[in-house]
Amino acid sequence: MAQACPLRVINADMTYVGKRLVYALLVIFSVLTIVFFLVRLSGDPTSLFVPLSATQAEIEQLRKEIGLDQPVYIQYYRFLKRSVQGDFGLSLRYQQPALDLVIVRLPATLELALVALTFMFVIALPLGILSAVKRNSPVDLFSSGLALFGQSVPGFWLGLVLILIFSVKLPLFPSSGYKGFLSLILPGITLAAFSSSLVARMTRSSLLEVLSSNYITTARSKGLSEWTVILKHSLRNAAIPIVTIIGLQVGPMLSGAIITEQVFGFPGMGRLAVQAVLNRDYPVVQAFVVVAASLITLTNLTVDILYYFLDPRIRHE
């Protein structure tokens, strides 16, 4: 029996991870289906890629080449079959593999998201902790006001204001393009503003709930320092809601990157997606949505696995 316990734990771990992996695959399949039908609601893009003098025969020939002459269910079957192999077809505008175009822009968007996440961790978590520890103090009021501002201000407006102040009035950072690390600062702040506000408020509320618990009073009665109680006992038990809200911010960051990259002229996959939508470039839009959905699903899967190790109740169940 003593030898069976570790095997039972390993089997339970693998079962939990396996279930979450199946859910993730179902989500990606659903996204594939939804994006296939949604992009076709904008109409036939063939006329956008032929000269004004093109004949009807030339238009029909192009429709046949890109597969739009087939019934929708046949297009859907071919789309799913190719998608499994990572083939989303050629871009109608660039005549290059759609997935390759998105993957080439992906590192720039990930760098921008990483800078935004860094700002979120460096600013939001300490502010949330200080607000909880110094409840109703000037620090708490300042943090709450800053969080309210970050949640209320539109991202495109904040980006324009930052450009006006720090690129035009004070030429400290580039206003557009990607010219090194400094080009990431202003769009990173813009992208992090909304998510940082949510994380700061969630950290504050979670810590306040934990700090009022009986075991925290017991820890203090043992003579432990206040910061030991907060960082070692309180923060770990308040971590699940914080991890949840951080994981949920990946989606808003990727969607926010679309607007942020447009404002700053940043060469990421979000800007590519906007151009593809305007040009009705089906393959690029589909590749972008699937890549973004895969990143979000992978993040959610990671958060679910973190739950398993942070919360003993999940392991028990």
C-alpha positions in Angstrom: 0.0 0.0 0.0 2.9 2.4 0.8 4.2 2.0 -2.8 0.7 2.5 -4.3 0.3 6.0 -2.9 2.8 7.8 -5.1 1.4 6.0 -8.2 -2.1 7.0 -7.2 -1.0 10.6 -6.9 0.8 10.6 -10.3 -2.3 9.0 -11.9 -4.5 11.7 -10.3 -2.1 14.4 -11.6 -2.1 13.0 -15.1 -5.9 12.7 -15.1 -6.4 16.3 -14.1 -3.9 17.5 -16.7 -5.4 15.2 -19.3 -8.9 16.6 -18.8 -7.7 20.2 -19.0 -5.8 19.3 -22.2 -9.0 17.8 -23.8 -10.9 21.0 -22.9 -8.2 23.1 -24.5 -8.4 21.1 -27.7 -12.2 21.5 -27.8 -11.8 25.2 -27.3 -9.4 25.5 -30.3 -11.7 23.4 -32.4 -14.6 25.6 -31.6 -12.5 28.7 -32.4 -11.6 27.2 -35.8 -15.3 26.6 -36.6 -16.4 30.0 -35.4 -13.7 32.0 -37.2 -14.3 30.1 -40.5 -18.0 31.2 -40.6 -17.6 34.7 -39.2 -15.0 35.8 -41.7 -17.3 34.8 -44.5 -20.0 37.1 -43.3 -18.1 40.1 -44.7 -18.7 38.9 -48.3 -16.7 37.7 -51.3 -13.2 39.3 -51.3 -12.4 38.3 -54.9 -13.2 41.8 -56.3 -10.6 43.4 -54.0 -7.8 41.5 -55.7 -8.5 42.0 -59.4 -8.1 45.1 -61.6 -11.2 47.2 -62.2 -10.9 46.2 -65.9 -11.1 42.4 -65.0 -13.6 40.4 -66.8 -16.1 38.1 -65.1 -14.2 35.1 -66.4 -11.0 36.4 -64.7 -12.9 37.0 -61.4 -14.3 33.4 -61.6 -10.9 32.1 -62.3 -9.5 33.8 -59.2 -12.4 32.5 -57.1 -11.6 29.0 -58.3 -7.9 29.4 -57.4 -8.6 30.4 -53.8 -11.3 27.8 -53.4 -14.3 30.1 -53.0 -16.2 28.5 -55.8 -16.9 25.4 -53.7 -19.9 24.9 -51.4 -19.4 26.2 -47.8 -19.3 22.7 -46.3 -16.6 21.6 -48.7 -14.6 24.8 -47.9 -15.1 24.0 -44.1 -13.9 20.4 -44.5 -10.8 21.5 -46.4 -10.1 24.3 -43.9 -10.2 21.9 -41.0 -8.0 19.3 -42.8 -5.4 21.9 -43.6 -5.6 23.7 -40.2 -4.6 20.5 -38.4 -1.4 20.5 -40.5 -0.8 24.2 -39.8 -1.8 25.3 -43.3 -4.2 28.2 -43.5 -3.6 28.9 -47.2 -1.9 31.7 -49.0 -2.6 35.3 -48.0 -4.8 36.9 -50.7 -2.9 40.1 -50.5 0.8 39.1 -49.9 0.6 35.7 -51.7 2.6 34.1 -48.8 1.6 31.4 -46.4 -0.8 33.1 -43.9 0.5 31.3 -40.8 4.1 32.3 -41.7 3.0 36.0 -41.9 1.5 35.8 -38.4 4.4 33.8 -36.9 6.9 36.4 -38.2 4.9 39.2 -36.4 4.4 37.1 -33.3 7.7 37.8 -31.5 7.1 41.5 -31.6 3.7 41.2 -30.1 5.0 38.8 -27.4 7.8 41.2 -26.6 5.2 44.0 -26.2 3.0 41.7 -24.0 6.0 40.7 -21.9 6.9 44.4 -21.2 3.2 45.0 -20.3 3.2 42.0 -18.0 6.4 43.3 -16.4 4.8 46.6 -15.7 1.8 44.8 -14.3 3.9 42.8 -11.8 6.2 45.6 -10.9 3.4 48.2 -10.3 0.1 46.4 -9.7 1.2 43.7 -7.2 3.1 46.1 -4.8 0.3 48.7 -5.0 -2.3 46.1 -4.2 -0.3 44.8 -1.3 0.4 48.3 0.1 -3.3 49.2 -0.3 -4.3 46.2 1.8 -1.7 46.7 4.5 -2.3 50.5 4.6 -6.1 50.3 4.3 -7.8 53.7 4.2 -4.5 55.5 4.2 -3.3 58.1 1.6 -1.4 55.2 -0.1 -4.7 53.2 -0.4 -6.5 56.2 -1.7 -3.8 56.9 -4.3 -3.7 53.3 -5.4 -7.5 53.1 -5.7 -7.6 56.3 -7.7 -4.9 55.1 -10.0 -6.7 51.8 -10.5 -9.9 53.6 -11.3 -8.2 55.8 -13.8 -6.5 52.8 -15.5 -9.8 51.0 -15.8 -11.7 54.0 -17.1 -9.3 55.6 -19.7 -9.5 54.2 -23.3 -6.3 52.6 -24.5 -6.1 54.6 -27.7 -6.6 57.9 -25.9 -3.9 57.0 -23.3 -1.5 56.0 -26.1 -2.0 59.3 -27.9 -1.5 61.3 -24.7 1.7 59.4 -24.0 3.0 60.1 -27.5 2.1 63.8 -27.1 3.9 64.1 -23.8 6.9 61.7 -24.1 7.6 61.8 -27.8 6.5 65.3 -28.9 6.9 67.6 -25.9 9.7 65.5 -24.3 11.4 63.5 -27.0 12.4 60.6 -24.8 10.8 57.7 -26.6 10.0 56.9 -30.2 6.4 57.7 -31.2 6.0 54.8 -33.7 7.7 51.8 -35.2 10.1 49.3 -33.5 13.5 50.8 -33.0 14.7 48.9 -30.0 13.7 48.5 -26.4 12.7 52.1 -26.0 10.0 51.6 -28.6 8.3 49.1 -26.2 8.0 51.5 -23.2 5.0 53.7 -24.2 2.9 50.9 -25.9 3.8 48.6 -23.0 2.4 51.2 -20.5 -0.7 51.7 -22.6 -1.3 47.9 -22.9 -0.7 47.3 -19.2 -2.9 50.1 -17.8 -6.2 48.3 -17.8 -4.9 44.9 -16.7 -2.7 46.4 -13.9 -5.7 48.2 -12.5 -7.7 44.9 -12.2 -4.7 43.1 -10.7 -4.1 45.8 -8.1 -7.8 45.8 -7.0 -8.0 42.0 -6.9 -4.7 41.8 -4.9 -6.1 44.4 -2.4 -9.5 42.7 -1.9 -8.0 39.1 -1.7 -5.4 40.2 0.9 -7.9 42.1 3.0 -10.1 39.0 3.2 -7.1 36.8 4.2 -5.7 39.3 6.7 -9.0 39.1 8.7 -8.7 35.4 9.1 -8.0 33.7 12.5 -4.8 32.0 11.4 -3.3 35.4 10.6 -4.1 36.6 14.1 -2.4 33.4 15.4 0.7 34.0 13.3 0.9 37.6 14.6 0.5 36.4 18.2 3.6 34.2 17.7 5.7 37.3 17.3 6.3 37.1 13.5 7.0 40.3 11.8 4.2 41.9 9.8 5.9 41.5 6.4 6.6 37.8 7.2 2.9 37.3 8.0 1.9 39.1 4.8 4.4 37.5 2.3 4.7 34.0 3.8 1.2 33.4 5.1 -1.3 35.9 3.6 -0.1 36.2 0.1 0.1 32.5 -0.7 -3.5 32.0 0.5 -4.7 35.0 -1.5 -2.8 33.8 -4.6 -5.6 31.8 -6.3 -7.8 34.9 -7.2 -4.7 36.8 -8.1 -3.4 34.0 -10.4 -6.9 33.8 -11.9 -7.1 37.5 -12.8 -3.6 37.5 -14.2 -4.3 34.5 -16.4 -7.5 36.2 -17.6 -5.6 39.3 -18.7 -3.8 37.5 -21.6 -6.9 37.7 -23.7 -7.4 41.4 -23.1 -3.7 42.1 -23.7 -3.8 40.3 -27.1 -7.0 42.1 -28.1 -5.7 45.4 -26.7 -2.5 44.9 -28.6 -4.5 45.3 -31.8 -5.4 48.9 -30.9 -2.1 49.7 -29.3 -0.1 48.5 -32.2 -2.3 50.6 -34.5 -1.8 53.7 -32.4 2.0 53.3 -32.2 2.5 51.8 -35.7 4.0 48.8 -34.0 4.8 45.9 -36.4 3.1 43.1 -34.5 0.5 40.6 -35.4 -2.3 42.7 -34.1 -1.6 45.4 -36.7 -1.4 42.7 -39.4 -4.8 41.4 -38.3 -6.4 44.9 -38.7 -5.0 45.2 -42.2 -6.2 41.7 -43.0 -9.7 42.5 -41.8 -9.8 45.6 -43.9 -8.6 43.7 -47.0 -10.9 40.7 -46.3 -7.8 38.5 -46.3 -9.5 35.4 -44.9 -6.4 33.2 -44.5 -4.5 35.8 -42.4 -7.5 36.6 -40.2 -8.1 32.9 -39.6 -4.4 32.2 -38.8 -4.2 35.2 -36.5 -7.4 34.2 -34.5 -6.2 30.6 -34.2 -2.7 31.7 -33.0 -4.2 34.1 -30.5 -6.8 31.6 -29.3 -4.0 29.0 -28.8 -2.0 31.4 -26.7 -5.0 32.2 -24.5 -5.9 28.5 -24.2 -2.3 27.6 -23.3 -2.3 30.3 -20.6 -5.6 29.1 -19.2 -4.3 25.6 -19.1 -1.2 26.8 -17.2 -3.5 28.6 -14.7 -5.6 25.5 -14.2 -2.4 23.5 -13.5 -1.2 26.1 -11.0 -4.6 25.8 -9.3 -3.9 22.2 -8.8 -0.7 22.9 -6.9 -1.8 26.0 -5.1 -5.1 24.7 -3.7 -5.0 21.3 -1.8 -8.8 21.1 -2.1 -8.6 20.5 -5.9 -6.1 17.7 -5.4 -8.4 16.1 -2.8 -11.3 16.2 -5.2 
